[in-house]
Amino acid sequence: MSTRPIWMEPPNPLVQLVKSIALGIAVLLVIVPFWSVIATSLADQPTIDASGGGMVLWPGGVSIGAYKAILSGGVVTRALTISIAVTVVGTLFSLTATSGLAYWLSGRGTFGARPMVLVVLGAVLFSPGLIPSYLVVKQLGLLDSWWSLILPVMVNAFNVLVMRAFFQQLPPELFESAAIDGASSATVLVRIVLPLSKAVLAVMGLFYAVGYWNAFFNAMLYIQSTDKWPISLVLRTFVVNQTTIGGDQVGAGAEAMPPQLPLQMAILVVALVPILIVYPFLQKHFAKGVMIGAVKG
């Protein structure tokens, strides 16, 4: 009789078949809707008419008119530019603030680190709430400003604690050698700590970037001018609420306007593509950065 645990036994062929079928169904449930969105965004007018104005799985006639319209100026192009700028600037600001605060809290010869850890823990456990946050943004004069999309969420307390745990795992001999050579705290952080922390920086950068890119609630709350909308509000207006897109809202005349459904699906695709492009470059750091930073609290 075998003494090995049941999970180390050779897999049953029937169980393998069931797992393969379940995995295949799960993959199809993810891929088919995504492909349908892409196919509909590329469908021409006859294909949309043949589908009764609904989604298509294979465009009989391919047209990139929807992409030309939304990327040649107007509300979608402007919203994409704003979202890219907010994401890039916000992520850089967030990584700078988070790494600086985490380095201070890691206790590498800094004053007041331990009491500040309790403050950060309190920020993790207790959210300030919607009304106080709105009043602070209003008192600071940030309403209807792109800074209202960055500053209120610039530092995430949980990310600070994860990065602090990562910094605490670095060999103390590095810091002792740097102190002997007369390096300042800023020099140690920039020239020693950050180059050794690429994995956790990549993961935190992805977290922040996705957060800024998908930021919808803050944009809806703080941004009133339509010419300052990020892509999330454009998605809400033209895709979720299905508001008709006019030729004056995109870079196309009334005669050259593609059907509404391909336009909406094209907006959805261009809102997804930037994150899909960034993720593969950071994926190799993802598991390492999260797991190492989460081992110690």
C-alpha positions in Angstrom: 0.0 0.0 0.0 1.4 3.4 -1.0 2.3 5.7 1.9 2.5 8.9 -0.3 -0.1 11.6 0.2 -3.1 11.6 -2.1 -1.9 14.7 -3.9 1.3 13.0 -4.9 -0.4 10.0 -6.5 -0.5 9.8 -10.3 -3.4 11.8 -11.7 -6.5 9.9 -12.6 -7.1 10.2 -16.4 -10.8 11.0 -15.9 -10.0 13.7 -13.4 -7.5 15.1 -15.9 -10.1 15.2 -18.6 -12.6 16.9 -16.4 -10.0 19.5 -15.4 -9.0 20.1 -19.0 -12.7 20.6 -20.0 -13.3 23.0 -17.1 -10.1 24.9 -17.9 -11.0 25.1 -21.6 -14.5 26.5 -20.7 -13.0 29.1 -18.4 -10.6 30.2 -21.1 -13.4 30.4 -23.7 -15.5 32.5 -21.3 -12.6 35.0 -21.1 -11.4 35.0 -24.7 -14.8 34.9 -26.6 -16.2 38.2 -25.1 -12.8 39.9 -25.6 -12.6 38.7 -29.2 -16.2 39.7 -29.8 -15.4 43.3 -28.7 -12.4 43.5 -31.0 -14.4 41.9 -34.0 -17.3 44.3 -33.5 -15.0 47.3 -33.3 -13.6 46.3 -36.8 -16.9 45.4 -38.4 -18.2 47.6 -41.2 -21.8 48.8 -41.7 -23.0 45.7 -43.8 -21.7 43.3 -41.1 -23.4 45.3 -38.3 -26.6 45.4 -40.3 -26.4 41.6 -40.9 -26.1 41.0 -37.2 -29.1 43.1 -36.4 -27.1 45.8 -34.8 -25.6 43.5 -32.2 -22.2 42.1 -31.4 -20.4 40.0 -34.1 -17.9 37.2 -33.7 -16.2 37.5 -37.1 -16.3 40.7 -39.1 -17.2 39.9 -42.7 -15.9 43.2 -43.8 -13.1 44.8 -41.9 -13.0 48.6 -41.3 -10.8 50.7 -39.1 -13.1 53.7 -39.5 -14.1 53.5 -35.8 -10.4 53.8 -34.7 -9.7 56.5 -37.2 -12.6 58.5 -35.8 -11.9 58.3 -32.1 -8.1 58.7 -32.5 -8.1 61.7 -34.9 -9.2 64.2 -32.3 -12.2 64.9 -30.1 -13.3 63.7 -26.7 -11.8 60.2 -26.8 -8.3 61.3 -28.0 -8.3 64.1 -25.4 -9.4 61.7 -22.6 -6.8 59.1 -23.6 -4.1 61.8 -23.5 -5.3 62.9 -20.0 -5.4 59.4 -18.7 -1.9 58.6 -20.0 -0.6 61.8 -18.4 -2.3 61.2 -15.1 -1.2 57.6 -15.0 2.5 58.3 -15.8 2.8 61.4 -13.5 0.7 59.8 -10.7 2.7 56.5 -10.8 6.0 58.4 -10.6 4.8 60.5 -7.7 3.3 57.5 -5.9 6.5 55.4 -6.3 8.7 58.3 -5.1 6.5 59.0 -2.1 5.9 55.3 -1.2 9.6 54.3 -1.4 10.7 57.3 0.6 8.1 56.7 3.3 8.7 53.0 3.4 12.5 53.6 3.7 11.9 55.9 6.6 9.6 53.4 8.3 12.0 50.5 7.7 14.0 52.0 10.6 17.4 52.3 8.9 18.7 54.9 11.4 15.7 57.3 11.1 14.0 59.1 13.9 10.3 58.6 14.7 9.8 55.6 12.5 8.0 53.4 15.0 5.3 55.9 15.9 4.7 56.6 12.2 4.2 52.9 11.5 1.2 53.0 13.9 -0.1 56.0 11.9 0.2 54.1 8.6 -1.4 51.0 10.2 -4.3 53.2 11.3 -4.6 54.5 7.7 -5.0 50.9 6.5 -7.6 50.1 9.1 -9.7 53.3 9.0 -10.7 55.0 5.8 -11.4 58.8 6.1 -14.7 58.4 4.2 -16.2 60.1 1.2 -17.3 63.4 2.7 -14.1 64.3 4.6 -12.1 63.4 1.5 -14.3 65.6 -0.7 -14.1 68.5 1.8 -10.3 68.3 1.9 -10.0 68.3 -1.9 -12.4 71.2 -2.0 -10.5 73.2 0.7 -7.3 72.7 -1.2 -8.8 74.1 -4.4 -8.3 70.9 -6.3 -11.9 70.5 -7.6 -12.0 70.2 -11.4 -8.3 69.8 -11.4 -6.3 66.8 -12.7 -4.3 66.9 -9.4 -7.5 65.8 -7.7 -7.0 62.5 -9.5 -3.5 62.1 -8.2 -2.9 63.7 -4.8 -5.8 62.1 -2.8 -4.6 58.6 -3.7 -0.9 59.2 -4.2 0.2 57.1 -1.2 -1.4 53.7 -0.4 -0.8 52.7 3.2 -0.8 49.0 2.4 1.7 49.4 -0.4 3.9 51.3 2.0 3.9 48.4 4.5 4.7 45.9 1.8 7.6 47.9 0.5 8.8 48.5 4.1 8.9 44.7 4.6 10.9 44.3 1.4 13.4 47.0 2.5 13.8 45.3 5.9 14.9 42.1 4.2 17.9 43.7 2.6 21.3 42.8 4.2 22.2 45.2 7.0 25.9 45.0 6.0 25.1 47.1 2.9 23.8 49.9 5.1 26.8 49.6 7.5 29.3 49.8 4.6 27.5 52.8 3.2 27.5 54.5 6.6 31.2 53.9 7.0 31.8 55.5 3.5 29.8 58.5 4.7 26.8 58.0 2.5 23.7 60.0 3.4 20.2 58.4 3.8 19.1 59.8 0.5 22.3 58.4 -1.2 21.7 55.0 0.4 18.1 55.0 -0.8 18.8 56.0 -4.4 22.0 54.2 -5.0 21.7 51.0 -3.0 18.1 50.3 -1.9 16.1 51.2 -5.0 18.4 49.3 -7.5 18.0 46.2 -5.3 14.2 46.6 -5.1 13.3 46.5 -8.8 10.8 43.6 -8.2 8.7 45.3 -5.6 9.0 48.7 -7.4 7.7 47.0 -10.6 4.7 45.5 -8.7 3.9 48.7 -6.9 4.2 50.6 -10.1 1.7 48.2 -11.8 -0.7 48.5 -8.9 -0.6 52.3 -9.0 -0.7 52.5 -12.8 -3.8 50.3 -13.0 -5.4 52.3 -10.2 -4.8 55.6 -11.9 -5.9 54.3 -15.3 -9.1 52.8 -14.0 -9.9 55.7 -11.6 -13.6 56.3 -12.1 -15.1 57.4 -8.8 -12.7 60.2 -8.0 -13.0 61.5 -11.6 -16.8 61.4 -11.4 -16.7 63.2 -8.0 -14.0 65.8 -8.6 -14.0 66.5 -12.4 -16.9 68.6 -13.7 -15.6 69.9 -17.0 -16.1 67.5 -19.9 -12.8 68.7 -21.5 -11.0 67.3 -18.5 -12.6 63.9 -18.5 -10.2 60.8 -18.3 -11.0 57.7 -20.3 -13.0 56.2 -17.5 -15.7 58.9 -17.7 -15.8 58.6 -21.5 -16.3 54.8 -21.1 -19.1 55.5 -18.6 -20.8 58.0 -20.9 -20.5 56.4 -24.3 -20.3 52.7 -23.5 -22.1 52.0 -20.3 -24.8 54.7 -20.7 -24.7 54.2 -24.5 -24.9 58.0 -25.2 -24.8 58.6 -28.9 -21.4 59.8 -30.2 -21.7 62.8 -32.5 -19.3 63.6 -35.3 -18.3 66.8 -33.5 -17.3 64.8 -30.5 -14.8 62.7 -32.4 -12.5 63.6 -35.3 -15.0 62.7 -38.1 -17.6 64.5 -40.1 -21.3 63.4 -39.9 -20.9 61.8 -43.4 -17.8 59.7 -42.3 -19.2 58.6 -39.0 -19.0 54.8 -38.5 -21.9 52.9 -36.8 -22.3 53.6 -33.1 -21.6 50.1 -31.9 -18.1 49.8 -33.5 -17.3 53.2 -32.1 -18.3 52.1 -28.6 -16.3 48.9 -28.9 -13.3 50.8 -30.3 -13.3 53.0 -27.2 -13.4 49.9 -25.0 -10.4 48.4 -26.9 -8.2 51.6 -26.7 -9.0 51.8 -23.0 -7.7 48.2 -22.5 -4.7 48.3 -24.7 -2.3 50.4 -22.6 -2.5 48.2 -19.5 -2.3 45.1 -21.7 1.0 46.4 -23.2 2.5 47.3 -19.8 1.6 44.1 -18.0 3.9 41.6 -19.9 7.0 43.8 -19.2 6.3 43.7 -15.4 4.9 40.1 -15.2 8.3 38.5 -14.5 8.6 40.6 -11.4 5.0 40.2 -10.2 5.1 37.0 -8.2 8.5 37.7 -6.7 7.7 41.3 -5.7 4.4 40.4 -4.0 5.6 37.3 -2.2 8.8 38.7 -0.9 7.2 41.8 0.3 4.3 39.9 2.0 6.4 37.5 4.0 7.1 39.9 6.9 4.7 42.5 8.2 
